[in-house]
Amino acid sequence: MPSVTHDSQSLIIDGRRIWVVSGQIDYFRIPRAQWKQRIRDAAEAGLNTITVRCPWGLHEPRKGDLHFEGELDVVHFLSLIGEAGLKAVLRPGPFIGSDLDLGGLPSWLLALPDIKLRQSNPAFLDATSRYFRKLLDRLSPFNASKGGPVILVQPEHQWYCGNAEAADTYLLEITRFIRERDFDLPMINTNNLWQHREESMDTWSGREQMLMHLRQLRYIQRTTPLMVGDFTVGEPDLWEREHVEAQEPTDVMFHLAQVVAAGAQFTMTPFVGGTNFAFSGSRVAGEQAGYLTTSQDQGAPITEAGERTDTYFLTRRLCMFSSQFGKVFSSLNVEPASAVLAVEPIPGEPAARGAMKSGPSVVHLKGAQGEVVFVFGDEFSGLFFNISFGGQFLSLGILTTPVDRPLSFLRPCFRQLQLPVHIHLLQPELFSKKHFY
């Protein structure tokens, strides 16, 4: 049988490295007839993996009343992922995210005597064990170790609790339940280091300042791959509130590029928008009337209606780049080098005089299969990235606004990193779609 392992760089399936470029698609928010097309959209965007969440509250709305048919036929959804030649990250819960009512937990749990949710509580663990048995027995044939598409499993989600004793009992039990259902795969968590777990790989959850956060994560975590298990692309709409505009595509692209420049794999959340059917949307924590609307787009690259947005077309370039050069990324050295080229004054009001900002920065990644160079401006001036095979650089890049000065200003930074100076390759006319499609 195939084996799924990992080292500090990437996952390894039977000796072959895989670089995870993933997007979250919620089957329960999309009509079944559209599943195949949404998976195809993901593949055409350069993704090689789909993250799949299983909402307990929809699969078992009443105690003992289980549903795995129609829009809840997760077995069929995973089959379609496998047929498309993609991999999957499975998130069975019990808690799967704050965007769903009770985080995806069924409301009937609240009526159980002495129940305490998401804790090492006998009533909660007993109910979770019974549900996992019904769910995971159906899904275990999809393990990569059995030739299926599922390569990673994530128990729980964003368990932000500083109680180490509670973590040792609760999180360990949830992981044990999954292992007992024949899931012999690597596990991940998105606890943002609130609880470091030996039984699972720490990943990051968020969107801002990714290069900084991932460097810190790498400093702590030396023996497992660097991953962002939940890269959020936008914010949800709330009833009786102004519509939340989608993030600018260039903004999403800038932060996602920081993830890749840190040498990390990622999941975009969500990659496909959907609908909160049957009042399944949640209430925002800390707000009395902050209820999520029926529409659950959150600025996703694919809208609720199935339209490809500007974010889709822009991030497709980076996703395609990452997955097509996965052999290079999965063999990179653990620690990247970076340098800031210059510090420049901030133009503007007199009060801002003397204030400084950093100039373009370069991140240089090296490994056994090649080298990758990312050149970042600020969030509004775009980025370049280059890749080297056998010492010959192939230049790829993205410009969001024209460069207003000769690109030779990058020479000092390249020299500082002891890179070959091929400035003539970094010309705007080279940054066309033909490099990415």
Secondary structure, DSSP 8 states (H G I E B T S, - for coil): ---EEE-SS-EEETTEEE--EEEE--GGGS-GGGHHHHHHHHHHTT--EEEEE--HHHH-SBTTB---SGGG-HHHHHHHHHHTT-EEEEEEESS--TTBGGGG--GGGGGSTT--TTSS-HHHHHHHHHHHHHHHHHHGGGBGGGTSSEEEEEESS------HHHHHHHHHHHHHHHHHTT--S-BEE--TTSS--TTSEE-EEESSSHHHHHHHHHHH--SS--EEEEEE-----BTTS-------HHHHHHHHHHHHHTT-EEEEE-SB-EE-GGG-B-B-TT-TT-BB-SEE-TT-SB-TT--B-HHHHHHHHHHHHHHHTHHHHTTB-SS-EEEE--EEE--S-GGGTT-EEE--EEEEEEETTEEEEEEE--TTT-EEEEEEETTEEEEEEE-SS---S-GGGGHHHHHHTT----GGG--GGG-SGGGT-
